[in-house]
Amino acid sequence: MDDPRSRFTRLYDEHYRRVLAYALTHADQGVAEDVVSETFLVAWRRLDDLPAAELPWLLGVARNMLRRQRDGGHRRRALAERAAELTTPADLAAWDVAEHVVEREAALDALACLPERDVELLTLITWHGLSPREAARVLGCSAATLFVRLHRARKRLARALEAAPARSARPLRRVAGEAAR
């Protein structure tokens, strides 16, 4: 029997063009070339398991790769379309990286001024996405107690944001408004 490199070289030389032609009938050139590369990578990894009818097996692998590419493309397009639906022209005009850096720094400074119990409560709700009832379970208190603590923590956060330096007053008003909800 041939050594693995020779066997793979023969397999590649004999079937590359036909696998590429198959892929090109289902995808554009860039995608087709990627699919063929991945198909032969699978063939290399499974060289000892290849059936005697190599071409049908290679085309089956290419077909599966094309299907995965297509499914992934559909998911990416659907996600991009959904994001586009949710993004308004005002969002695009308002996006300013520097403003968001200032907002983040101001919010972190304000959080640093709060008692640890407030920070934990606010991060459970805001950053970790727990509902108030779930956060109450984590903190070992009733939901009613948590709602009172949350209200007070948000008020303290709003005051801390208001006390921040004037250089970031515009972004802070927006963050404080979100925190007061």
N, CA, C and O atoms as a DFTB+ gen file, in Angstrom:
724 C
 N C O
     1  1       0.844      -1.182       0.000
     2  2       0.000       0.000       0.000
     3  2       0.882       1.235       0.000
     4  3       1.986       1.223       0.545
     5  1       0.384       2.310      -0.620
     6  2       1.122       3.569      -0.682
     7  2       1.251       4.184       0.701
     8  3       0.471       3.900       1.610
     9  1       2.272       5.048       0.832
    10  2       2.354       5.797       2.082
    11  2       1.249       6.861       2.065
    12  3       0.745       7.196       0.994
    13  1       0.864       7.394       3.225
    14  2      -0.270       8.325       3.298
    15  2      -0.118       9.564       2.406
    16  3      -1.088      10.007       1.791
    17  1       1.075      10.113       2.336
    18  2       1.267      11.313       1.506
    19  2       1.034      11.010       0.031
    20  3       0.360      11.765      -0.669
    21  1       1.582       9.929      -0.422
    22  2       1.402       9.564      -1.834
    23  2      -0.060       9.277      -2.140
    24  3      -0.585       9.684      -3.176
    25  1      -0.699       8.577      -1.228
    26  2      -2.110       8.256      -1.432
    27  2      -2.964       9.523      -1.475
    28  3      -3.852       9.651      -2.318
    29  1      -2.694      10.448      -0.570
    30  2      -3.448      11.693      -0.554
    31  2      -3.162      12.528      -1.803
    32  3      -4.074      13.115      -2.385
    33  1      -1.907      12.578      -2.205
    34  2      -1.539      13.330      -3.411
    35  2      -2.278      12.779      -4.625
    36  3      -2.791      13.541      -5.444
    37  1      -2.329      11.457      -4.737
    38  2      -3.055      10.841      -5.834
    39  2      -4.526      11.188      -5.767
    40  3      -5.126      11.543      -6.781
    41  1      -5.122      11.090      -4.573
    42  2      -6.532      11.411      -4.367
    43  2      -6.808      12.864      -4.783
    44  3      -7.774      13.139      -5.494
    45  1      -5.973      13.764      -4.344
    46  2      -6.130      15.178      -4.652
    47  2      -6.000      15.427      -6.150
    48  3      -6.833      16.103      -6.753
    49  1      -4.948      14.874      -6.742
    50  2      -4.722      15.071      -8.184
    51  2      -5.877      14.523      -9.023
    52  3      -6.278      15.144     -10.008
    53  1      -6.403      13.384      -8.643
    54  2      -7.471      12.751      -9.417
    55  2      -8.821      13.440      -9.273
    56  3      -9.606      13.472     -10.221
    57  1      -9.097      13.989      -8.098
    58  2     -10.466      14.423      -7.823
    59  2     -10.647      15.920      -7.540
    60  3     -11.784      16.386      -7.464
    61  1      -9.584      16.665      -7.386
    62  2      -9.718      18.077      -7.026
    63  2     -10.619      18.836      -7.996
    64  3     -11.549      19.519      -7.568
    65  1     -10.356      18.724      -9.286
    66  2     -11.120      19.506     -10.275
    67  2     -12.609      19.142     -10.262
    68  3     -13.464      20.013     -10.422
    69  1     -12.910      17.885     -10.077
    70  2     -14.321      17.477     -10.093
    71  2     -15.048      17.935      -8.824
    72  3     -16.216      18.319      -8.875
    73  1     -14.347      17.892      -7.691
    74  2     -14.956      18.376      -6.447
    75  2     -15.145      19.893      -6.528
    76  3     -16.167      20.419      -6.089
    77  1     -14.163      20.587      -7.088
    78  2     -14.288      22.035      -7.259
    79  2     -15.441      22.359      -8.216
    80  3     -16.227      23.268      -7.950
    81  1     -15.544      21.631      -9.310
    82  2     -16.632      21.873     -10.259
    83  2     -17.988      21.679      -9.581
    84  3     -18.919      22.456      -9.797
    85  1     -18.086      20.646      -8.770
    86  2     -19.327      20.407      -8.029
    87  2     -19.629      21.585      -7.105
    88  3     -20.755      22.082      -7.074
    89  1     -18.626      22.029      -6.357
    90  2     -18.820      23.128      -5.414
    91  2     -19.183      24.420      -6.140
    92  3     -19.993      25.208      -5.652
    93  1     -18.577      24.632      -7.312
    94  2     -18.864      25.845      -8.081
    95  2     -20.291      25.872      -8.618
    96  3     -20.829      26.944      -8.893
    97  1     -20.899      24.717      -8.766
    98  2     -22.291      24.702      -9.224
    99  2     -23.257      25.111      -8.110
   100  3     -24.431      25.378      -8.366
   101  1     -22.753      25.158      -6.873
   102  2     -23.615      25.468      -5.726
   103  2     -23.222      26.725      -4.963
   104  3     -23.969      27.172      -4.092
   105  1     -22.069      27.304      -5.271
   106  2     -21.596      28.458      -4.499
   107  2     -20.671      29.308      -5.350
   108  3     -20.196      28.870      -6.398
   109  1     -20.419      30.531      -4.890
   110  2     -19.486      31.377      -5.625
   111  2     -18.063      30.857      -5.421
   112  3     -17.832      29.968      -4.601
   113  1     -17.127      31.408      -6.159
   114  2     -15.784      30.841      -6.209
   115  2     -15.093      30.794      -4.847
   116  3     -14.484      29.782      -4.500
   117  1     -15.180      31.871      -4.076
   118  2     -14.515      31.893      -2.766
   119  2     -15.032      30.822      -1.834
   120  3     -14.261      30.106      -1.195
   121  1     -16.331      30.722      -1.764
   122  2     -16.949      29.706      -0.906
   123  2     -16.626      28.312      -1.431
   124  3     -16.315      27.410      -0.654
   125  1     -16.700      28.135      -2.751
   126  2     -16.423      26.822      -3.348
   127  2     -14.994      26.379      -3.041
   128  3     -14.762      25.218      -2.703
   129  1     -14.047      27.290      -3.156
   130  2     -12.650      26.933      -2.859
   131  2     -12.476      26.564      -1.396
   132  3     -11.747      25.625      -1.076
   133  1     -13.145      27.298      -0.498
   134  2     -13.083      26.952       0.927
   135  2     -13.681      25.569       1.179
   136  3     -13.133      24.779       1.948
   137  1     -14.793      25.286       0.535
   138  2     -15.458      23.992       0.703
   139  2     -14.548      22.868       0.223
   140  3     -14.439      21.835       0.883
   141  1     -13.899      23.060      -0.914
   142  2     -13.013      22.024      -1.444
   143  2     -11.823      21.822      -0.513
   144  3     -11.421      20.686      -0.260
   145  1     -11.266      22.896      -0.011
   146  2     -10.145      22.784       0.939
   147  2     -10.557      21.983       2.165
   148  3      -9.839      21.086       2.608
   149  1     -11.729      22.323       2.710
   150  2     -12.199      21.604       3.889
   151  2     -12.522      20.149       3.566
   152  3     -12.307      19.267       4.397
   153  1     -13.031      19.898       2.379
   154  2     -13.338      18.530       1.963
   155  2     -12.063      17.689       1.943
   156  3     -12.047      16.560       2.433
   157  1     -11.017      18.237       1.384
   158  2      -9.769      17.479       1.334
   159  2      -9.088      17.401       2.703
   160  3      -8.333      16.464       2.963
   161  1      -9.341      18.351       3.557
   162  2      -8.839      18.249       4.933
   163  2      -9.515      17.078       5.644
   164  3      -8.861      16.313       6.354
   165  1     -10.813      16.945       5.450
   166  2     -11.538      15.802       6.028
   167  2     -10.996      14.502       5.432
   168  3     -10.807      13.515       6.143
   169  1     -10.750      14.512       4.134
   170  2     -10.212      13.309       3.485
   171  2      -8.848      12.954       4.063
   172  3      -8.565      11.776       4.281
   173  1      -8.010      13.932       4.312
   174  2      -6.685      13.664       4.888
   175  2      -6.827      13.045       6.275
   176  3      -6.133      12.087       6.616
   177  1      -7.728      13.604       7.062
   178  2      -7.917      13.111       8.430
   179  2      -8.507      11.703       8.458
   180  3      -8.239      10.929       9.377
   181  1      -9.300      11.382       7.463
   182  2      -9.964      10.083       7.434
   183  2      -9.414       9.195       6.322
   184  3     -10.112       8.307       5.831
   185  1      -8.182       9.428       5.930
   186  2      -7.577       8.742       4.795
   187  2      -7.685       7.222       4.901
   188  3      -7.914       6.543       3.900
   189  1      -7.523       6.694       6.101
   190  2      -7.592       5.239       6.268
   191  2      -9.015       4.703       6.184
   192  3      -9.217       3.501       6.009
   193  1     -10.005       5.590       6.308
   194  2     -11.411       5.158       6.294
   195  2     -12.102       5.396       4.962
   196  3     -13.293       5.112       4.836
   197  1     -11.389       5.911       3.960
   198  2     -12.020       6.222       2.678
   199  2     -12.510       4.954       1.989
   200  3     -11.818       3.936       1.985
   201  1     -13.697       5.020       1.412
   202  2     -14.200       3.862       0.669
   203  2     -13.479       3.750      -0.677
   204  3     -12.758       4.660      -1.088
   205  1     -13.681       2.652      -1.332
   206  2     -13.048       2.442      -2.639
   207  2     -13.572       3.460      -3.654
   208  3     -12.812       3.933      -4.498
   209  1     -14.842       3.798      -3.582
   210  2     -15.418       4.815      -4.463
   211  2     -15.179       6.175      -3.817
   212  3     -16.028       6.697      -3.095
   213  1     -14.012       6.731      -4.092
   214  2     -13.583       7.960      -3.417
   215  2     -14.384       9.187      -3.851
   216  3     -14.777       9.994      -3.008
   217  1     -14.629       9.338      -5.146
   218  2     -15.283      10.542      -5.633
   219  2     -16.672      10.743      -5.033
   220  3     -16.968      11.845      -4.571
   221  1     -17.530       9.735      -5.019
   222  2     -18.844       9.955      -4.397
   223  2     -18.731      10.370      -2.920
   224  3     -19.498      11.198      -2.428
   225  1     -17.760       9.774      -2.238
   226  2     -17.560      10.123      -0.832
   227  2     -17.121      11.574      -0.715
   228  3     -17.638      12.311       0.124
   229  1     -16.173      11.995      -1.550
   230  2     -15.690      13.383      -1.531
   231  2     -16.825      14.360      -1.858
   232  3     -16.950      15.408      -1.224
   233  1     -17.643      14.012      -2.843
   234  2     -18.763      14.883      -3.198
   235  2     -19.790      14.951      -2.061
   236  3     -20.400      15.996      -1.835
   237  1     -19.974      13.854      -1.359
   238  2     -20.874      13.865      -0.195
   239  2     -20.354      14.781       0.903
   240  3     -21.122      15.512       1.529
   241  1     -19.045      14.739       1.133
   242  2     -18.447      15.635       2.133
   243  2     -18.611      17.082       1.674
   244  3     -18.981      17.948       2.466
   245  1     -18.338      17.343       0.407
   246  2     -18.479      18.701      -0.135
   247  2     -19.929      19.172      -0.007
   248  3     -20.187      20.325       0.338
   249  1     -20.858      18.282      -0.282
   250  2     -22.283      18.631      -0.179
   251  2     -22.625      19.032       1.246
   252  3     -23.326      20.022       1.456
   253  1     -22.141      18.280       2.227
   254  2     -22.382      18.609       3.635
   255  2     -21.748      19.952       4.000
   256  3     -22.344      20.752       4.721
   257  1     -20.543      20.191       3.500
   258  2     -19.868      21.469       3.769
   259  2     -20.660      22.623       3.166
   260  3     -20.825      23.667       3.797
   261  1     -21.144      22.434       1.954
   262  2     -21.943      23.475       1.307
   263  2     -23.224      23.754       2.094
   264  3     -23.635      24.904       2.247
   265  1     -23.836      22.704       2.582
   266  2     -25.058      22.867       3.374
   267  2     -24.759      23.652       4.644
   268  3     -25.520      24.547       5.011
   269  1     -23.660      23.328       5.319
   270  2     -23.289      24.065       6.524
   271  2     -22.993      25.521       6.210
   272  3     -23.384      26.418       6.956
   273  1     -22.299      25.750       5.098
   274  2     -22.004      27.129       4.675
   275  2     -23.307      27.879       4.424
   276  3     -23.464      29.019       4.860
   277  1     -24.223      27.252       3.736
   278  2     -25.498      27.878       3.391
   279  2     -26.306      28.167       4.657
   280  3     -26.854      29.259       4.812
   281  1     -26.378      27.187       5.562
   282  2     -27.119      27.375       6.805
   283  2     -26.505      28.500       7.630
   284  3     -27.219      29.339       8.180
   285  1     -25.189      28.511       7.712
   286  2     -24.504      29.572       8.442
   287  2     -24.729      30.926       7.792
   288  3     -24.888      31.934       8.480
   289  1     -24.740      30.946       6.472
   290  2     -24.997      32.191       5.750
   291  2     -26.397      32.709       6.012
   292  3     -26.605      33.910       6.181
   293  1     -27.365      31.787       6.045
   294  2     -28.744      32.184       6.340
   295  2     -28.842      32.766       7.746
   296  3     -29.502      33.783       7.959
   297  1     -28.183      32.118       8.700
   298  2     -28.218      32.620      10.073
   299  2     -27.564      33.991      10.166
   300  3     -28.095      34.890      10.819
   301  1     -26.408      34.159       9.515
   302  2     -25.726      35.462       9.551
   303  2     -26.573      36.545       8.904
   304  3     -26.674      37.657       9.423
   305  1     -27.180      36.219       7.770
   306  2     -28.034      37.213       7.096
   307  2     -29.250      37.558       7.955
   308  3     -29.623      38.726       8.065
   309  1     -29.861      36.549       8.559
   310  2     -31.039      36.802       9.399
   311  2     -30.657      37.673      10.592
   312  3     -31.401      38.580      10.965
   313  1     -29.512      37.403      11.182
   314  2     -29.055      38.213      12.309
   315  2     -28.766      39.644      11.867
   316  3     -29.133      40.595      12.557
   317  1     -28.115      39.795      10.732
   318  2     -27.812      41.136      10.218
   319  2     -29.093      41.883       9.884
   320  3     -29.201      43.078      10.158
   321  1     -30.065      41.193       9.294
   322  2     -31.344      41.833       8.971
   323  2     -32.078      42.253      10.239
   324  3     -32.672      43.329      10.295
   325  1     -32.033      41.403      11.245
   326  2     -32.703      41.726      12.515
   327  2     -32.042      42.940      13.159
   328  3     -32.734      43.829      13.655
   329  1     -30.709      42.986      13.156
   330  2     -30.000      44.138      13.714
   331  2     -30.323      45.399      12.929
   332  3     -30.493      46.469      13.514
   333  1     -30.408      45.281      11.619
   334  2     -30.745      46.440      10.784
   335  2     -32.159      46.931      11.082
   336  3     -32.406      48.137      11.098
   337  1     -33.091      46.000      11.319
   338  2     -34.460      46.392      11.653
   339  2     -34.513      47.162      12.965
   340  3     -35.305      48.093      13.116
   341  1     -33.669      46.770      13.912
   342  2     -33.687      47.399      15.226
   343  2     -32.865      48.686      15.289
   344  3     -32.981      49.450      16.248
   345  1     -32.040      48.927      14.277
   346  2     -31.187      50.104      14.259
   347  2     -31.857      51.197      13.452
   348  3     -32.203      51.011      12.285
   349  1     -32.030      52.324      14.085
   350  2     -32.654      53.461      13.399
   351  2     -31.566      54.399      12.893
   352  3     -30.425      54.323      13.349
   353  1     -31.901      55.275      11.965
   354  2     -30.916      56.269      11.523
   355  2     -30.397      57.118      12.684
   356  3     -29.234      57.524      12.686
   357  1     -31.252      57.385      13.666
   358  2     -30.817      58.156      14.839
   359  2     -29.740      57.404      15.612
   360  3     -28.806      58.015      16.132
   361  1     -29.868      56.058      15.690
   362  2     -28.847      55.261      16.366
   363  2     -27.502      55.412      15.671
   364  3     -26.472      55.584      16.323
   365  1     -27.518      55.347      14.356
   366  2     -26.272      55.450      13.607
   367  2     -25.655      56.836      13.738
   368  3     -24.435      56.965      13.837
   369  1     -26.480      57.862      13.738
   370  2     -25.967      59.222      13.861
   371  2     -25.450      59.482      15.266
   372  3     -24.516      60.264      15.444
   373  1     -26.042      58.840      16.267
   374  2     -25.666      59.096      17.652
   375  2     -24.441      58.300      18.093
   376  3     -23.860      58.602      19.135
   377  1     -24.043      57.309      17.337
   378  2     -22.945      56.448      17.758
   379  2     -21.631      57.212      17.747
   380  3     -21.160      57.659      16.702
   381  1     -21.063      57.348      18.910
   382  2     -19.780      58.023      19.065
   383  2     -18.987      57.217      20.083
   384  3     -19.353      57.161      21.257
   385  1     -17.928      56.608      19.646
   386  2     -17.144      55.730      20.518
   387  2     -16.637      56.486      21.728
   388  3     -16.691      55.969      22.844
   389  1     -16.147      57.695      21.533
   390  2     -15.613      58.480      22.646
   391  2     -16.683      58.715      23.707
   392  3     -16.405      58.645      24.905
   393  1     -17.905      58.994      23.263
   394  2     -18.996      59.215      24.208
   395  2     -19.250      57.964      25.038
   396  3     -19.492      58.052      26.242
   397  1     -19.195      56.814      24.405
   398  2     -19.444      55.565      25.131
   399  2     -18.316      55.252      26.112
   400  3     -18.561      54.672      27.170
   401  1     -17.108      55.623      25.778
   402  2     -15.988      55.424      26.709
   403  2     -16.196      56.291      27.939
   404  3     -16.006      55.831      29.065
   405  1     -16.585      57.540      27.731
   406  2     -16.839      58.448      28.849
   407  2     -17.991      57.917      29.694
   408  3     -17.914      57.930      30.923
   409  1     -19.059      57.452      29.047
   410  2     -20.196      56.893      29.777
   411  2     -19.763      55.716      30.635
   412  3     -20.134      55.620      31.805
   413  1     -18.984      54.833      30.055
   414  2     -18.556      53.633      30.776
   415  2     -17.700      54.008      31.974
   416  3     -17.898      53.486      33.071
   417  1     -16.749      54.911      31.766
   418  2     -15.867      55.326      32.856
   419  2     -16.664      56.007      33.957
   420  3     -16.433      55.747      35.138
   421  1     -17.599      56.875      33.588
   422  2     -18.429      57.566      34.579
   423  2     -19.292      56.566      35.351
   424  3     -19.440      56.681      36.567
   425  1     -19.857      55.593      34.650
   426  2     -20.678      54.586      35.317
   427  2     -19.838      53.758      36.278
   428  3     -20.281      53.466      37.389
   429  1     -18.637      53.377      35.871
   430  2     -17.765      52.599      36.758
   431  2     -17.338      53.421      37.967
   432  3     -17.273      52.900      39.080
   433  1     -17.045      54.707      37.756
   434  2     -16.694      55.584      38.881
   435  2     -17.864      55.702      39.849
   436  3     -17.676      55.648      41.065
   437  1     -19.065      55.863      39.315
   438  2     -20.250      55.964      40.167
   439  2     -20.477      54.666      40.937
   440  3     -20.793      54.695      42.127
   441  1     -20.319      53.547      40.274
   442  2     -20.477      52.254      40.961
   443  2     -19.452      52.090      42.074
   444  3     -19.754      51.515      43.119
   445  1     -18.242      52.593      41.852
   446  2     -17.193      52.475      42.858
   447  2     -17.535      53.260      44.123
   448  3     -17.010      52.956      45.194
   449  1     -18.400      54.255      44.018
   450  2     -18.806      55.065      45.172
   451  2     -19.916      54.402      45.988
   452  3     -20.194      54.816      47.114
   453  1     -20.535      53.396      45.434
   454  2     -21.678      52.762      46.088
   455  2     -21.219      51.675      47.061
   456  3     -20.129      51.122      46.917
   457  1     -22.059      51.376      48.047
   458  2     -21.760      50.238      48.923
   459  2     -21.756      48.933      48.113
   460  3     -22.432      48.825      47.090
   461  1     -21.002      47.972      48.576
   462  2     -20.863      46.702      47.856
   463  2     -22.205      46.017      47.634
   464  3     -22.423      45.422      46.578
   465  1     -23.101      46.088      48.601
   466  2     -24.414      45.427      48.450
   467  2     -25.216      46.044      47.307
   468  3     -25.951      45.337      46.617
   469  1     -25.080      47.376      47.098
   470  2     -25.768      48.030      45.978
   471  2     -25.172      47.582      44.650
   472  3     -25.897      47.299      43.696
   473  1     -23.853      47.522      44.598
   474  2     -23.179      47.115      43.359
   475  2     -23.583      45.694      42.997
   476  3     -23.888      45.403      41.840
   477  1     -23.584      44.815      43.988
   478  2     -23.966      43.431      43.713
   479  2     -25.397      43.343      43.201
   480  3     -25.673      42.629      42.237
   481  1     -26.287      44.052      43.831
   482  2     -27.690      44.032      43.429
   483  2     -27.863      44.588      42.007
   484  3     -28.527      43.974      41.173
   485  1     -27.265      45.742      41.744
   486  2     -27.396      46.351      40.415
   487  2     -26.783      45.485      39.324
   488  3     -27.344      45.383      38.233
   489  1     -25.653      44.867      39.598
   490  2     -25.026      44.032      38.565
   491  2     -25.809      42.736      38.345
   492  3     -25.867      42.236      37.222
   493  1     -26.402      42.195      39.390
   494  2     -27.234      40.992      39.195
   495  2     -28.384      41.282      38.242
   496  3     -28.708      40.470      37.375
   497  1     -28.993      42.442      38.412
   498  2     -30.149      42.801      37.589
   499  2     -29.710      43.278      36.211
   500  3     -30.224      42.805      35.197
   501  1     -28.766      44.209      36.167
   502  2     -28.424      44.880      34.913
   503  2     -27.447      44.082      34.058
   504  3     -27.693      43.887      32.868
   505  1     -26.364      43.625      34.628
   506  2     -25.317      42.981      33.833
   507  2     -25.523      41.493      33.664
   508  3     -25.200      40.928      32.620
   509  1     -26.061      40.857      34.694
   510  2     -26.256      39.404      34.609
   511  2     -27.651      39.041      34.125
   512  3     -27.934      37.873      33.860
   513  1     -28.523      40.038      34.009
   514  2     -29.835      39.824      33.409
   515  2     -30.834      39.039      34.247
   516  3     -31.784      38.471      33.708
   517  1     -30.628      39.002      35.570
   518  2     -31.591      38.281      36.413
   519  2     -32.841      39.126      36.620
   520  3     -32.782      40.356      36.638
   521  1     -33.937      38.465      36.772
   522  2     -35.163      39.181      37.142
   523  2     -35.038      39.534      38.620
   524  3     -34.230      38.935      39.329
   525  1     -35.826      40.498      39.097
   526  2     -35.763      40.813      40.530
   527  2     -36.043      39.601      41.419
   528  3     -35.418      39.444      42.468
   529  1     -36.967      38.756      41.008
   530  2     -37.264      37.562      41.814
   531  2     -36.067      36.601      41.844
   532  3     -35.765      36.015      42.884
   533  1     -35.394      36.445      40.710
   534  2     -34.204      35.593      40.672
   535  2     -33.083      36.189      41.515
   536  3     -32.396      35.471      42.241
   537  1     -32.900      37.501      41.418
   538  2     -31.872      38.166      42.222
   539  2     -32.182      38.029      43.707
   540  3     -31.270      37.872      44.518
   541  1     -33.461      38.087      44.068
   542  2     -33.854      37.918      45.467
   543  2     -33.423      36.537      45.973
   544  3     -32.943      36.405      47.099
   545  1     -33.597      35.525      45.142
   546  2     -33.161      34.174      45.529
   547  2     -31.662      34.129      45.744
   548  3     -31.185      33.520      46.702
   549  1     -30.909      34.777      44.848
   550  2     -29.448      34.788      44.974
   551  2     -29.042      35.476      46.275
   552  3     -28.147      35.001      46.974
   553  1     -29.691      36.585      46.602
   554  2     -29.324      37.368      47.783
   555  2     -29.954      36.857      49.071
   556  3     -29.626      37.332      50.158
   557  1     -30.856      35.891      48.952
   558  2     -31.471      35.296      50.134
   559  2     -32.471      36.206      50.820
   560  3     -32.543      36.224      52.049
   561  1     -33.241      36.958      50.058
   562  2     -34.263      37.825      50.637
   563  2     -35.555      37.668      49.844
   564  3     -35.589      37.004      48.808
   565  1     -36.609      38.287      50.347
   566  2     -37.888      38.204      49.632
   567  2     -37.860      39.151      48.436
   568  3     -37.040      40.066      48.369
   569  1     -38.761      38.914      47.506
   570  2     -38.855      39.784      46.332
   571  2     -39.237      41.198      46.751
   572  3     -38.731      42.165      46.182
   573  1     -40.125      41.335      47.738
   574  2     -40.529      42.670      48.198
   575  2     -39.336      43.433      48.766
   576  3     -39.156      44.617      48.482
   577  1     -38.524      42.750      49.570
   578  2     -37.327      43.378      50.130
   579  2     -36.369      43.778      49.028
   580  3     -35.776      44.856      49.066
   581  1     -36.220      42.902      48.042
   582  2     -35.315      43.213      46.943
   583  2     -35.787      44.446      46.175
   584  3     -34.964      45.284      45.807
   585  1     -37.086      44.577      45.924
   586  2     -37.601      45.732      45.191
   587  2     -37.277      47.029      45.941
   588  3     -36.930      48.034      45.320
   589  1     -37.388      47.008      47.251
   590  2     -37.053      48.198      48.042
   591  2     -35.566      48.483      47.930
   592  3     -35.170      49.625      47.694
   593  1     -34.734      47.455      48.097
   594  2     -33.279      47.632      47.989
   595  2     -32.884      48.120      46.600
   596  3     -32.015      48.980      46.460
   597  1     -33.523      47.568      45.581
   598  2     -33.218      47.967      44.212
   599  2     -33.578      49.427      43.977
   600  3     -32.811      50.169      43.364
   601  1     -34.723      49.831      44.456
   602  2     -35.140      51.233      44.309
   603  2     -34.119      52.158      44.972
   604  3     -33.708      53.159      44.385
   605  1     -33.717      51.823      46.181
   606  2     -32.743      52.648      46.910
   607  2     -31.380      52.639      46.226
   608  3     -30.721      53.676      46.147
   609  1     -30.950      51.481      45.730
   610  2     -29.652      51.387      45.053
   611  2     -29.655      52.227      43.775
   612  3     -28.667      52.892      43.465
   613  1     -30.752      52.196      43.044
   614  2     -30.837      53.008      41.822
   615  2     -30.810      54.488      42.144
   616  3     -30.194      55.268      41.418
   617  1     -31.469      54.889      43.228
   618  2     -31.433      56.312      43.627
   619  2     -30.011      56.716      44.002
   620  3     -29.551      57.790      43.614
   621  1     -29.310      55.865      44.753
   622  2     -27.924      56.185      45.124
   623  2     -27.034      56.254      43.884
   624  3     -26.155      57.111      43.797
   625  1     -27.258      55.359      42.929
   626  2     -26.488      55.392      41.690
   627  2     -26.774      56.674      40.916
   628  3     -25.847      57.302      40.403
   629  1     -28.024      57.066      40.824
   630  2     -28.371      58.308      40.113
   631  2     -27.693      59.501      40.772
   632  3     -27.186      60.381      40.075
   633  1     -27.673      59.549      42.115
   634  2     -27.000      60.656      42.810
   635  2     -25.497      60.628      42.540
   636  3     -24.880      61.674      42.338
   637  1     -24.912      59.432      42.536
   638  2     -23.469      59.329      42.266
   639  2     -23.151      59.775      40.846
   640  3     -22.120      60.405      40.608
   641  1     -24.016      59.456      39.917
   642  2     -23.804      59.888      38.532
   643  2     -23.946      61.398      38.392
   644  3     -23.211      62.024      37.628
   645  1     -24.884      61.981      39.123
   646  2     -25.076      63.435      39.078
   647  2     -23.869      64.144      39.670
   648  3     -23.537      65.252      39.247
   649  1     -23.211      63.528      40.635
   650  2     -22.070      64.152      41.303
   651  2     -20.783      64.025      40.500
   652  3     -19.750      64.558      40.905
   653  1     -20.828      63.340      39.387
   654  2     -19.628      63.147      38.553
   655  2     -19.179      64.479      37.967
   656  3     -19.954      65.436      37.943
   657  1     -17.943      64.552      37.495
   658  2     -17.416      65.798      36.929
   659  2     -18.249      66.301      35.760
   660  3     -18.872      65.517      35.044
   661  1     -18.255      67.602      35.579
   662  2     -19.055      68.254      34.537
   663  2     -18.620      67.850      33.138
   664  3     -19.424      67.938      32.210
   665  1     -17.389      67.412      32.949
   666  2     -16.899      67.074      31.604
   667  2     -17.712      65.958      30.974
   668  3     -17.756      65.843      29.749
   669  1     -18.356      65.138      31.788
   670  2     -19.132      64.045      31.216
   671  2     -20.609      64.175      31.564
   672  3     -21.313      63.169      31.659
   673  1     -21.081      65.389      31.752
   674  2     -22.462      65.605      32.181
   675  2     -23.484      65.069      31.175
   676  3     -24.483      64.474      31.579
   677  1     -23.256      65.267      29.888
   678  2     -24.231      64.819      28.890
   679  2     -24.431      63.303      28.929
   680  3     -25.569      62.847      29.044
   681  1     -23.363      62.510      28.838
   682  2     -23.579      61.060      28.888
   683  2     -24.124      60.591      30.229
   684  3     -24.876      59.617      30.282
   685  1     -23.754      61.273      31.319
   686  2     -24.201      60.825      32.631
   687  2     -25.702      60.953      32.789
   688  3     -26.329      60.100      33.417
   689  1     -26.280      61.984      32.241
   690  2     -27.730      62.121      32.348
   691  2     -28.419      60.915      31.721
   692  3     -29.418      60.419      32.241
   693  1     -27.870      60.444      30.587
   694  2     -28.468      59.307      29.920
   695  2     -28.310      58.048      30.776
   696  3     -29.258      57.276      30.919
   697  1     -27.116      57.836      31.346
   698  2     -26.881      56.650      32.176
   699  2     -27.732      56.715      33.423
   700  3     -28.307      55.704      33.827
   701  1     -27.830      57.891      34.052
   702  2     -28.628      58.038      35.270
   703  2     -30.098      57.749      34.969
   704  3     -30.786      57.124      35.776
   705  1     -30.571      58.194      33.829
   706  2     -31.952      57.932      33.451
   707  2     -32.211      56.449      33.311
   708  3     -33.265      55.954      33.710
   709  1     -31.242      55.734      32.738
   710  2     -31.390      54.281      32.580
   711  2     -31.332      53.611      33.934
   712  3     -32.058      52.649      34.181
   713  1     -30.463      54.114      34.829
   714  2     -30.312      53.491      36.132
   715  2     -31.540      53.722      37.007
   716  3     -31.837      52.914      37.888
   717  1     -32.251      54.819      36.768
   718  2     -33.397      55.146      37.607
   719  2     -34.638      54.318      37.264
   720  3     -35.621      54.350      38.004
   721  1     -34.607      53.599      36.182
   722  2     -35.781      52.786      35.798
   723  2     -36.070      51.710      36.794
   724  3     -37.018      50.945      36.618
